[in-house]
Amino acid sequence: MKLRNKHIIIGFLLSIFATIAGSYLYMEFIMREGFEASWKWMLETQNQGTILSLGAIPNLLLFFVFLRRKEDYKARGVLIGVILVALTVVGFKLF
């Protein structure tokens, strides 16, 4: 596997991790009820897309950090991850 492909995969995986961590932090600290109650609310009201899109905000920071450090392939992987999250959010909204 070429080095650039490894960097794209690293950026993608970091993007997915940042989205999961951002969603957790949002549900734990921003929502008033805490993580467990927020999780139940999210499932009952079908708001997975909303939580996921708010959880993707840390990807913006990650993307610009990679651009600033001239790690374009990792930034490309983050962009692919953001596109996957966006398609997932659209899927939640449609179905």
Beta strands, then each sheet from edge to edge (+ up, - down):
end
